[in-house]
Amino acid sequence: METFGQVLAAIIGPVIGILVGIFYIGIRNAKTKAKTVKEMEAMLDDVSYIQEMKHLHGNDENMVWQQYDILLAAQHYDWYTMVDWASYMESADINNIESVVVADSANVTGIELAHVYNQNKVGLKNFENLKEERGRLSIYGHSHTLNSSVQIVWFNQTRVLRIITLINDEVLITKYVETLVRRTFGTKDAMRLAKPITNE
């Protein structure tokens, strides 16, 4: 006949195992909840300006580039808005612009203005070569935020914005575009996601 001590010894191991398991499940659930709360706190209390994103990629001289075509959830923008956005990015994130290209339409070869731009040193907002309305504008340089080269392309009278970079990360580019559109570089709202657009 087993003594009380033997019975206790027989059941104490499984009981401790169950208690340890419950303890670890509680810790894991608490971490998951904390992570969810942190993600919600990091999200902007506003609906996204991005309606849709198409992610393409290709090779160029042994480098894989990523192209993100973004359809903005806004009205069509005009030439003056494009130049204003480019000027903002020049001061907020890409202060060493290596290329400025304009074109009459989306599909034609553009005119490189970097040489004239770098000689004039007046900034994009006051750059005489951007006074005449065109169909397309792009700037290229090093993004301090992304720590990578980036090309931003605007298409006149559309809602499309194109980002070309070496970065293969849709979430990071989404944050970058939200920050660009909202002009929040250098603020507490920089590089934050917004609430997704619903179909209601």
N, CA, C and O of each residue as an XYZ file, in Angstrom:
800
protein
N       0.847     -1.188      0.000
C       0.000      0.000      0.000
C       0.888      1.245      0.000
O       1.828      1.368      0.785
N       0.544      2.189     -0.936
C       1.350      3.401     -1.081
C       1.063      4.363      0.066
O      -0.070      4.512      0.523
N       2.115      4.994      0.501
C       1.955      5.998      1.551
C       1.537      7.320      0.921
O       1.626      7.514     -0.292
N       1.083      8.210      1.773
C       0.682      9.544      1.301
C       1.848     10.248      0.612
O       1.658     10.918     -0.403
N       3.045     10.099      1.156
C       4.240     10.723      0.583
C       4.531     10.217     -0.814
O       4.938     10.985     -1.686
N       4.318      8.893     -1.033
C       4.556      8.329     -2.358
C       3.541      8.864     -3.370
O       3.898      9.195     -4.501
N       2.283      8.946     -2.956
C       1.233      9.480     -3.836
C       1.527     10.932     -4.183
O       1.410     11.354     -5.333
N       1.912     11.682     -3.160
C       2.233     13.095     -3.372
C       3.408     13.247     -4.330
O       3.390     14.099     -5.218
N       4.422     12.420     -4.143
C       5.599     12.476     -5.022
C       5.226     12.111     -6.454
O       5.785     12.659     -7.404
N       4.273     11.176     -6.609
C       3.866     10.731     -7.942
C       3.111     11.818     -8.701
O       3.231     11.927     -9.921
N       2.337     12.615     -7.980
C       1.527     13.620     -8.686
C       2.163     14.999     -8.736
O       1.759     15.839     -9.539
N       3.146     15.238     -7.892
C       3.708     16.593     -7.831
C       4.435     16.982     -9.122
O       4.385     18.139     -9.539
N       5.117     16.006     -9.759
C       5.828     16.297    -11.018
C       4.888     16.785    -12.109
O       5.114     17.855    -12.674
N       3.816     16.013    -12.428
C       2.867     16.477    -13.449
C       2.195     17.803    -13.094
O       1.963     18.635    -13.971
N       1.880     18.002    -11.804
C       1.233     19.258    -11.385
C       2.160     20.440    -11.634
O       1.729     21.477    -12.137
N       3.439     20.284    -11.280
C       4.416     21.357    -11.522
C       4.548     21.619    -13.021
O       4.635     22.765    -13.461
N       4.560     20.521    -13.801
C       4.639     20.673    -15.262
C       3.471     21.472    -15.814
O       3.650     22.339    -16.669
N       2.271     21.177    -15.320
C       1.071     21.902    -15.770
C       1.154     23.369    -15.375
O       0.849     24.253    -16.174
N       1.573     23.624    -14.127
C       1.679     25.014    -13.659
C       2.714     25.804    -14.460
O       2.486     26.963    -14.805
N       3.857     25.170    -14.754
C       4.891     25.833    -15.560
C       4.361     26.125    -16.959
O       4.604     27.198    -17.512
N       3.627     25.153    -17.533
C       3.038     25.353    -18.861
C       2.065     26.522    -18.879
O       2.087     27.344    -19.795
N       1.209     26.592    -17.858
C       0.247     27.702    -17.756
C       0.977     29.031    -17.621
O       0.583     30.033    -18.218
N       2.053     29.027    -16.825
C       2.842     30.244    -16.624
C       3.423     30.744    -17.954
O       3.334     31.931    -18.268
N       4.020     29.823    -18.735
C       4.633     30.220    -20.008
C       3.592     30.650    -21.044
O       3.835     31.568    -21.827
N       2.438     29.988    -21.047
C       1.358     30.401    -21.956
C       0.898     31.810    -21.600
O       0.641     32.630    -22.482
N       0.796     32.089    -20.287
C       0.407     33.429    -19.844
C       1.400     34.488    -20.290
O       1.008     35.565    -20.741
N       2.703     34.179    -20.162
C       3.737     35.130    -20.601
C       3.644     35.366    -22.104
O       3.712     36.506    -22.564
N       3.485     34.275    -22.877
C       3.403     34.405    -24.332
C       2.193     35.246    -24.745
O       2.298     36.112    -25.613
N       1.043     34.983    -24.113
C      -0.161     35.757    -24.432
C       0.010     37.226    -24.073
O      -0.452     38.107    -24.798
N       0.676     37.486    -22.952
C       0.916     38.875    -22.538
C       1.817     39.587    -23.540
O       1.591     40.752    -23.868
N       2.852     38.875    -24.032
C       3.752     39.477    -25.028
C       3.013     39.755    -26.329
O       3.194     40.806    -26.943
N       2.169     38.793    -26.749
C       1.394     38.977    -27.980
C       0.457     40.170    -27.853
O       0.333     40.978    -28.773
N      -0.207     40.270    -26.688
C      -1.120     41.392    -26.452
C      -0.361     42.711    -26.442
O      -0.819     43.701    -27.012
N       0.808     42.723    -25.788
C       1.623     43.944    -25.733
C       2.085     44.347    -27.122
O       2.112     45.533    -27.452
N       2.453     43.352    -27.946
C       2.895     43.637    -29.316
C       1.753     44.232    -30.129
O       1.949     45.192    -30.874
N       0.536     43.650    -29.982
C      -0.632     44.158    -30.705
C      -0.943     45.588    -30.284
O      -1.223     46.439    -31.129
N      -0.895     45.855    -28.981
C      -1.150     47.210    -28.479
C      -0.107     48.176    -29.030
O      -0.442     49.286    -29.444
N       1.165     47.753    -29.035
C       2.247     48.604    -29.539
C       2.049     48.907    -31.019
O       2.249     50.039    -31.459
N       1.649     47.874    -31.800
C       1.405     48.088    -33.227
C       0.250     49.058    -33.438
O       0.303     49.912    -34.323
N      -0.810     48.921    -32.612
C      -1.950     49.818    -32.743
C      -1.564     51.242    -32.369
O      -2.008     52.197    -33.007
N      -0.729     51.389    -31.327
C      -0.284     52.720    -30.924
C       0.595     53.347    -32.000
O       0.578     54.563    -32.192
N       1.369     52.508    -32.706
C       2.269     53.011    -33.744
C       1.515     53.391    -35.014
O       2.049     54.109    -35.859
N       0.284     52.917    -35.154
C      -0.495     53.202    -36.350
C      -1.142     54.587    -36.240
O      -1.615     54.982    -35.174
N      -1.153     55.305    -37.348
C      -1.790     56.620    -37.371
C      -3.290     56.491    -37.171
O      -3.896     55.521    -37.626
N      -3.882     57.444    -36.504
C      -5.327     57.453    -36.295
C      -5.994     58.137    -37.488
O      -6.690     59.142    -37.345
N      -5.762     57.568    -38.655
C      -6.277     58.136    -39.897
C      -6.276     57.040    -40.956
O      -5.560     56.045    -40.838
N      -7.078     57.234    -41.979
C      -7.155     56.258    -43.072
C      -6.013     56.499    -44.049
O      -5.605     57.638    -44.277
N      -5.511     55.429    -44.613
C      -4.363     55.484    -45.516
C      -4.645     56.307    -46.771
O      -5.771     56.358    -47.265
N      -3.587     56.951    -47.273
C      -3.663     57.633    -48.560
C      -3.349     56.677    -49.708
O      -3.390     57.073    -50.873
N      -3.042     55.440    -49.390
C      -2.689     54.465    -50.421
C      -3.881     53.556    -50.681
O      -4.305     52.796    -49.810
N      -4.411     53.648    -51.886
C      -5.542     52.799    -52.253
C      -5.066     51.431    -52.715
O      -5.675     50.407    -52.407
N      -3.964     51.432    -53.461
C      -3.461     50.169    -54.012
C      -1.968     50.294    -54.290
O      -1.476     51.373    -54.618
N      -1.254     49.178    -54.156
C       0.173     49.158    -54.481
C       0.466     47.946    -55.355
O       0.035     46.832    -55.056
N       1.206     48.177    -56.443
C       1.691     47.081    -57.286
C       3.203     47.038    -57.159
O       3.882     48.050    -57.332
N       3.718     45.866    -56.859
C       5.155     45.694    -56.624
C       5.750     44.872    -57.766
O       5.400     43.707    -57.956
N       6.647     45.493    -58.518
C       7.344     44.828    -59.616
C       8.831     44.829    -59.306
O       9.287     45.564    -58.430
N       9.581     44.012    -60.018
C      11.035     44.036    -59.847
C      11.705     43.596    -61.139
O      11.082     42.985    -62.007
N      12.974     43.918    -61.245
C      13.732     43.544    -62.429
C      15.219     43.626    -62.167
O      15.648     44.024    -61.084
N      16.006     43.249    -63.164
C      17.470     43.262    -63.049
C      18.055     44.340    -63.940
O      17.582     44.574    -65.052
N      19.088     44.990    -63.436
C      19.809     45.990    -64.214
C      21.275     45.943    -63.803
O      21.631     46.362    -62.702
N      22.124     45.431    -64.694
C      23.562     45.333    -64.417
C      23.839     44.640    -63.083
O      24.513     45.188    -62.211
N      23.313     43.445    -62.944
C      23.529     42.596    -61.763
C      22.914     43.142    -60.481
O      23.241     42.665    -59.394
N      22.037     44.122    -60.584
C      21.317     44.622    -59.411
C      19.829     44.353    -59.594
O      19.287     44.503    -60.690
N      19.185     43.959    -58.521
C      17.738     43.747    -58.563
C      17.064     44.997    -58.017
O      17.248     45.349    -56.852
N      16.283     45.668    -58.859
C      15.583     46.865    -58.409
C      14.126     46.526    -58.150
O      13.575     45.583    -58.718
N      13.524     47.306    -57.290
C      12.124     47.118    -56.916
C      11.340     48.349    -57.358
O      11.754     49.483    -57.114
N      10.216     48.114    -58.004
C       9.354     49.221    -58.438
C       8.007     49.082    -57.743
O       7.362     48.036    -57.802
N       7.600     50.159    -57.086
C       6.321     50.198    -56.386
C       5.449     51.254    -57.060
O       5.747     52.446    -56.992
N       4.374     50.814    -57.708
C       3.416     51.740    -58.310
C       2.257     51.901    -57.343
O       1.548     50.944    -57.034
N       2.077     53.118    -56.874
C       1.091     53.392    -55.831
C      -0.054     54.211    -56.410
O       0.161     55.264    -57.012
N      -1.274     53.714    -56.220
C      -2.471     54.470    -56.576
C      -2.946     55.168    -55.311
O      -3.335     54.521    -54.338
N      -2.911     56.493    -55.337
C      -3.283     57.276    -54.156
C      -4.799     57.396    -54.031
O      -5.509     57.500    -55.031
N      -5.274     57.381    -52.811
C      -6.700     57.569    -52.537
C      -6.960     59.063    -52.387
O      -7.258     59.555    -51.298
N      -6.842     59.761    -53.492
C      -6.985     61.225    -53.491
C      -7.371     61.669    -54.896
O      -7.466     60.853    -55.814
N      -7.588     62.960    -55.050
C      -7.879     63.488    -56.377
C      -6.614     63.486    -57.220
O      -5.503     63.399    -56.697
N      -6.798     63.582    -58.534
C      -5.649     63.691    -59.428
C      -4.827     64.912    -59.026
O      -5.382     65.974    -58.742
N      -3.523     64.760    -59.003
C      -2.670     65.901    -58.675
C      -2.194     66.580    -59.953
O      -2.220     65.983    -61.029
N      -1.758     67.833    -59.828
C      -1.325     68.591    -61.006
C       0.182     68.840    -60.960
O       0.869     68.411    -60.032
N       0.680     69.538    -61.975
C       2.113     69.787    -62.107
C       2.679     70.554    -60.914
O       3.768     70.249    -60.428
N       1.939     71.540    -60.454
C       2.435     72.384    -59.365
C       2.530     71.594    -58.057
O       3.424     71.826    -57.242
N       1.605     70.669    -57.874
C       1.669     69.781    -56.708
C       2.882     68.864    -56.810
O       3.553     68.602    -55.811
N       3.162     68.376    -58.017
C       4.330     67.510    -58.241
C       5.624     68.231    -57.871
O       6.467     67.686    -57.158
N       5.772     69.460    -58.361
C       6.987     70.242    -58.077
C       7.075     70.539    -56.581
O       8.157     70.501    -55.996
N       5.936     70.833    -55.971
C       5.908     71.120    -54.540
C       6.323     69.892    -53.727
O       7.086     70.007    -52.769
N       5.820     68.721    -54.110
C       6.200     67.468    -53.451
C       7.702     67.212    -53.611
O       8.393     66.867    -52.652
N       8.191     67.388    -54.842
C       9.623     67.169    -55.102
C      10.470     68.118    -54.255
O      11.495     67.722    -53.701
N      10.032     69.363    -54.163
C      10.737     70.355    -53.355
C      10.728     69.962    -51.880
O      11.731     70.110    -51.182
N       9.589     69.462    -51.416
C       9.505     69.001    -50.027
C      10.486     67.859    -49.775
O      11.196     67.860    -48.770
N      10.527     66.878    -50.693
C      11.424     65.733    -50.520
C      12.886     66.165    -50.568
O      13.734     65.586    -49.888
N      13.174     67.183    -51.374
C      14.531     67.733    -51.456
C      14.988     68.252    -50.091
O      16.146     68.077    -49.713
N      14.093     68.879    -49.366
C      14.465     69.457    -48.071
C      14.301     68.472    -46.919
O      15.000     68.576    -45.911
N      13.377     67.513    -47.059
C      13.052     66.638    -45.932
C      13.805     65.313    -45.920
O      14.039     64.750    -44.851
N      14.190     64.805    -47.098
C      14.754     63.453    -47.107
C      15.868     63.224    -48.131
O      16.798     62.467    -47.855
N      15.798     63.849    -49.286
C      16.776     63.593    -50.356
C      17.493     64.898    -50.677
O      17.199     65.532    -51.691
N      18.421     65.303    -49.835
C      19.038     66.620    -50.050
C      20.224     66.590    -51.010
O      20.809     67.634    -51.299
N      20.584     65.417    -51.504
C      21.637     65.324    -52.517
C      21.046     64.684    -53.764
O      21.248     63.497    -54.022
N      20.315     65.480    -54.533
C      19.622     64.963    -55.710
C      20.607     64.790    -56.861
O      21.299     65.731    -57.250
N      20.659     63.570    -57.400
C      21.584     63.240    -58.479
C      20.938     63.301    -59.854
O      21.634     63.401    -60.864
N      19.610     63.243    -59.898
C      18.914     63.248    -61.186
C      17.572     63.956    -61.055
O      16.827     63.739    -60.099
N      17.281     64.808    -62.035
C      15.969     65.452    -62.166
C      15.564     65.271    -63.622
O      16.229     65.786    -64.521
N      14.482     64.547    -63.858
C      14.063     64.247    -65.227
C      12.631     64.725    -65.430
O      11.762     64.503    -64.586
N      12.399     65.387    -66.567
C      11.044     65.777    -66.963
C      10.747     65.158    -68.320
O      11.652     64.904    -69.114
N       9.466     64.922    -68.572
C       9.042     64.376    -69.865
C       7.639     64.876    -70.156
O       6.888     65.236    -69.250
N       7.300     64.891    -71.445
C       5.983     65.390    -71.833
C       4.870     64.388    -71.557
O       3.713     64.776    -71.394
N       5.209     63.108    -71.505
C       4.208     62.097    -71.167
C       4.877     60.950    -70.422
O       6.098     60.920    -70.266
N       4.069     60.023    -69.971
C       4.577     58.945    -69.120
C       5.528     58.009    -69.849
O       6.446     57.463    -69.237
N       5.322     57.814    -71.153
C       6.050     56.763    -71.862
C       7.163     57.249    -72.775
O       7.724     56.450    -73.524
N       7.496     58.519    -72.739
C       8.563     59.013    -73.620
C       9.849     59.198    -72.824
O       9.828     59.326    -71.600
N      10.967     59.211    -73.546
C      12.256     59.444    -72.905
C      12.287     60.856    -72.336
O      11.893     61.813    -73.003
N      12.752     60.975    -71.123
C      12.762     62.273    -70.466
C      14.018     63.075    -70.734
O      14.964     62.591    -71.356
N      14.012     64.300    -70.257
C      15.155     65.215    -70.375
C      15.815     65.319    -69.003
O      15.170     65.683    -68.020
N      17.102     64.996    -68.947
C      17.853     65.066    -67.693
C      18.265     66.508    -67.423
O      18.905     67.150    -68.256
N      17.887     67.011    -66.242
C      18.166     68.399    -65.867
C      19.141     68.517    -64.695
O      19.341     69.610    -64.166
N      19.745     67.407    -64.289
C      20.590     67.422    -63.085
C      21.754     68.399    -63.202
O      22.081     69.087    -62.235
N      22.384     68.469    -64.375
C      23.548     69.345    -64.546
C      23.155     70.818    -64.323
O      23.832     71.552    -63.604
N      22.058     71.223    -64.950
C      21.578     72.605    -64.807
C      21.113     72.854    -63.372
O      21.388     73.904    -62.792
N      20.406     71.878    -62.812
C      19.914     71.991    -61.433
C      21.074     72.194    -60.460
O      21.011     73.057    -59.585
N      22.127     71.402    -60.613
C      23.280     71.500    -59.704
C      24.073     72.792    -59.899
O      24.707     73.275    -58.960
N      24.045     73.351    -61.100
C      24.721     74.634    -61.346
C      23.947     75.792    -60.730
O      24.534     76.705    -60.148
N      22.633     75.745    -60.862
C      21.792     76.856    -60.397
C      21.723     76.966    -58.877
O      21.715     78.068    -58.330
N      21.676     75.830    -58.201
C      21.630     75.796    -56.728
C      20.515     76.671    -56.143
O      20.711     77.366    -55.146
N      19.352     76.620    -56.780
C      18.225     77.429    -56.294
C      17.144     76.572    -55.634
O      16.180     77.105    -55.085
N      17.299     75.262    -55.685
C      16.265     74.375    -55.154
C      15.198     74.114    -56.200
O      15.023     74.904    -57.128
N      14.491     73.016    -56.053
C      13.505     72.614    -57.060
C      12.336     73.592    -57.162
O      11.810     73.815    -58.253
N      11.934     74.168    -56.056
C      10.776     75.075    -56.065
C      11.040     76.302    -56.939
O      10.121     76.818    -57.575
N      12.286     76.771    -56.973
C      12.632     77.961    -57.758
C      13.402     77.627    -59.033
O      13.956     78.517    -59.678
N      13.437     76.365    -59.389
C      14.179     75.913    -60.567
C      13.407     76.294    -61.831
O      12.301     75.808    -62.070
N      14.007     77.167    -62.629
C      13.336     77.722    -63.813
C      12.864     76.638    -64.779
O      11.822     76.790    -65.416
N      13.614     75.555    -64.894
C      13.265     74.489    -65.838
C      12.029     73.693    -65.421
O      11.536     72.869    -66.192
N      11.530     73.929    -64.222
C      10.307     73.255    -63.779
C       9.095     74.179    -63.800
O       8.024     73.812    -63.317
N       9.262     75.375    -64.359
C       8.136     76.320    -64.432
C       7.138     75.904    -65.509
O       5.941     76.163    -65.393
N       7.645     75.259    -66.556
C       6.771     74.819    -67.654
C       6.166     73.462    -67.314
O       6.874     72.540    -66.909
N       4.856     73.349    -67.482
C       4.154     72.112    -67.135
C       4.551     70.972    -68.062
O       4.637     71.140    -69.278
N       4.790     69.816    -67.467
C       5.149     68.601    -68.212
C       4.259     67.446    -67.755
O       3.438     67.587    -66.849
N       4.445     66.312    -68.403
C       3.635     65.138    -68.072
C       4.212     64.273    -66.969
O       3.485     63.559    -66.279
N       5.544     64.346    -66.807
C       6.194     63.483    -65.818
C       7.369     64.207    -65.178
O       8.068     64.982    -65.831
N       7.576     63.945    -63.898
C       8.716     64.496    -63.160
C       9.280     63.399    -62.269
O       8.532     62.695    -61.589
N      10.600     63.257    -62.275
C      11.217     62.306    -61.349
C      12.460     62.915    -60.729
O      13.170     63.703    -61.355
N      12.708     62.532    -59.486
C      13.952     62.909    -58.814
C      14.600     61.630    -58.289
O      13.918     60.660    -57.957
N      15.921     61.650    -58.223
C      16.670     60.479    -57.768
C      17.803     60.931    -56.862
O      18.494     61.909    -57.152
N      17.987     60.213    -55.767
C      19.081     60.520    -54.852
C      19.068     59.575    -53.672
O      18.355     58.572    -53.672
N      19.858     59.900    -52.668
C      19.957     59.050    -51.479
C      18.935     59.488    -50.434
O      18.923     60.639    -49.997
N      18.081     58.546    -50.045
C      17.103     58.806    -48.991
C      17.742     58.545    -47.638
O      18.238     57.450    -47.374
N      17.726     59.567    -46.780
C      18.253     59.388    -45.425
C      17.351     58.455    -44.621
O      17.831     57.685    -43.790
N      16.059     58.525    -44.867
C      15.104     57.703    -44.129
C      15.263     56.229    -44.463
O      15.285     55.383    -43.569
N      15.373     55.922    -45.750
C      15.500     54.529    -46.185
C      16.944     54.042    -46.168
O      17.202     52.841    -46.247
N      17.887     54.984    -46.065
C      19.317     54.674    -46.157
C      19.621     53.907    -47.442
O      20.348     52.913    -47.437
N      19.049     54.391    -48.534
C      19.219     53.744    -49.832
C      18.892     54.751    -50.924
O      18.220     55.754    -50.686
N      19.376     54.467    -52.116
C      19.010     55.303    -53.257
C      17.538     55.088    -53.583
O      17.013     53.983    -53.450
N      16.884     56.158    -54.008
C      15.466     56.066    -54.342
C      15.151     57.026    -55.479
O      15.684     58.134    -55.547
N      14.275     56.578    -56.366
C      13.753     57.450    -57.419
C      12.255     57.583    -57.191
O      11.551     56.589    -57.007
N      11.780     58.815    -57.206
C      10.350     59.082    -57.052
C       9.855     59.674    -58.360
O      10.436     60.627    -58.880
N       8.773     59.103    -58.890
C       8.234     59.542    -60.180
C       6.780     59.961    -59.992
O       5.970     59.218    -59.437
N       6.463     61.174    -60.469
C       5.096     61.681    -60.454
C       4.581     61.773    -61.885
O       5.338     62.102    -62.798
N       3.294     61.482    -62.085
C       2.661     61.532    -63.396
C       1.528     62.554    -63.345
O       0.559     62.383    -62.606
N       1.657     63.607    -64.129
C       0.724     64.732    -64.100
C      -0.714     64.296    -64.394
O      -0.963     63.469    -65.271
N      -1.642     64.870    -63.645
C      -3.080     64.630    -63.791
C      -3.452     63.162    -63.569
O      -4.375     62.645    -64.200
N      -2.728     62.500    -62.672
C      -3.064     61.126    -62.285
C      -3.062     61.034    -60.763
O      -2.829     62.019    -60.062
N      -3.328     59.835    -60.275
C      -3.219     59.548    -58.839
C      -2.079     58.570    -58.574
O      -1.984     57.998    -57.489
N      -1.211     58.381    -59.576
C      -0.154     57.372    -59.489
C       1.166     57.996    -59.061
O       1.561     59.057    -59.544
N       1.829     57.316    -58.150
C       3.152     57.696    -57.672
C       4.025     56.451    -57.772
O       3.595     55.365    -57.384
N       5.240     56.593    -58.285
C       6.134     55.436    -58.453
C       7.391     55.618    -57.609
O       8.014     56.679    -57.611
N       7.744     54.566    -56.895
C       8.986     54.531    -56.121
C       9.851     53.409    -56.689
O       9.406     52.266    -56.789
N      11.094     53.740    -57.061
C      12.041     52.731    -57.540
C      13.241     52.741    -56.600
O      13.841     53.787    -56.351
N      13.581     51.569    -56.084
C      14.648     51.456    -55.092
C      15.193     50.036    -55.098
O      14.667     49.173    -55.801
N      16.230     49.788    -54.330
C      16.760     48.435    -54.161
C      16.069     47.710    -53.009
O      16.281     46.514    -52.812
N      15.251     48.421    -52.257
C      14.625     47.865    -51.053
C      13.429     46.996    -51.415
O      12.501     47.439    -52.093
N      13.468     45.763    -50.955
C      12.380     44.816    -51.199
C      11.568     44.665    -49.910
O      11.716     43.685    -49.180
N      10.712     45.650    -49.645
C       9.958     45.669    -48.389
C       8.719     46.549    -48.576
O       8.796     47.774    -48.478
N       7.585     45.915    -48.843
C       6.359     46.665    -49.125
C       5.887     47.481    -47.925
O       5.386     48.593    -48.093
N       6.039     46.945    -46.727
C       5.590     47.673    -45.530
C       6.419     48.939    -45.344
O       5.871     50.005    -45.065
N       7.731     48.826    -45.499
C       8.611     49.989    -45.345
C       8.290     51.058    -46.388
O       8.251     52.246    -46.068
N       8.061     50.639    -47.633
C       7.738     51.603    -48.692
C       6.361     52.218    -48.452
O       6.150     53.395    -48.747
N       5.434     51.443    -47.926
C       4.116     51.989    -47.575
C       4.263     53.100    -46.540
O       3.653     54.162    -46.672
N       5.070     52.855    -45.514
C       5.320     53.884    -44.493
C       5.976     55.116    -45.118
O       5.639     56.251    -44.780
N       6.903     54.879    -46.020
C       7.625     55.978    -46.680
C       6.664     56.849    -47.492
O       6.727     58.077    -47.433
N       5.774     56.203    -48.248
C       4.818     56.950    -49.079
C       3.812     57.695    -48.205
O       3.475     58.843    -48.494
N       3.331     57.053    -47.140
C       2.423     57.753    -46.216
C       3.103     59.010    -45.671
O       2.473     60.062    -45.564
N       4.374     58.901    -45.331
C       5.117     60.042    -44.786
C       5.329     61.110    -45.843
O       5.242     62.302    -45.551
N       5.607     60.688    -47.075
C       5.785     61.626    -48.188
C       4.497     62.415    -48.438
O       4.516     63.644    -48.511
N       3.388     61.700    -48.567
C       2.106     62.344    -48.890
C       1.656     63.270    -47.760
O       1.149     64.364    -48.010
N       1.843     62.829    -46.527
C       1.424     63.630    -45.369
C       2.447     64.703    -44.987
O       2.153     65.586    -44.181
N       3.646     64.623    -45.570
C       4.731     65.569    -45.283
C       5.068     65.582    -43.793
O       5.100     66.632    -43.150
N       5.316     64.396    -43.273
C       5.577     64.276    -41.837
C       6.992     63.788    -41.514
O       7.237     63.314    -40.405
N       7.922     63.897    -42.461
C       9.309     63.547    -42.140
C       9.787     64.435    -40.986
O       9.509     65.634    -40.959
N      10.502     63.838    -40.044
C      11.033     64.600    -38.917
C      10.031     64.867    -37.813
O      10.319     65.626    -36.888
N       8.842     64.249    -37.895
C       7.830     64.415    -36.847
C       7.555     63.066    -36.186
O       8.089     62.041    -36.608
N       6.723     63.074    -35.154
C       6.374     61.828    -34.462
C       5.530     60.909    -35.342
O       5.433     59.713    -35.069
N       4.924     61.449    -36.386
C       4.089     60.643    -37.275
C       4.853     60.075    -38.466
O       4.263     59.403    -39.312
N       6.141     60.333    -38.542
C       6.937     59.834    -39.671
C       7.043     58.314    -39.632
O       7.143     57.706    -38.566
N       7.019     57.715    -40.821
C       7.217     56.276    -41.016
C       6.250     55.439    -40.175
O       6.638     54.471    -39.520
N       4.978     55.847    -40.215
C       3.930     55.087    -39.535
C       2.864     54.686    -40.538
O       2.554     55.434    -41.465
N       2.306     53.501    -40.344
C       1.214     53.041    -41.190
C      -0.075     53.740    -40.783
O      -0.222     54.205    -39.653
N      -1.006     53.803    -41.731
C      -2.340     54.326    -41.442
C      -3.342     53.184    -41.574
O      -3.013     52.107    -42.072
N      -4.550     53.433    -41.127
C      -5.585     52.398    -41.197
C      -5.902     52.093    -42.658
O      -6.006     53.010    -43.472
N      -6.057     50.813    -42.997
C      -6.347     50.470    -44.394
C      -7.702     51.002    -44.835
O      -8.614     51.174    -44.026
N      -7.814     51.258    -46.128
C      -9.076     51.728    -46.703
C     -10.048     50.564    -46.757
O      -9.697     49.477    -47.215
N     -11.268     50.788    -46.289
C     -12.293     49.742    -46.361
C     -13.141     49.965    -47.598
O     -13.140     51.053    -48.174
N     -13.866     48.931    -48.004
C     -14.691     49.007    -49.213
C     -16.109     49.465    -48.929
O     -16.993     49.303    -49.770
N     -16.335     50.033    -47.759
C     -17.692     50.486    -47.404
C     -18.074     51.724    -48.168
O     -19.178     52.241    -47.995
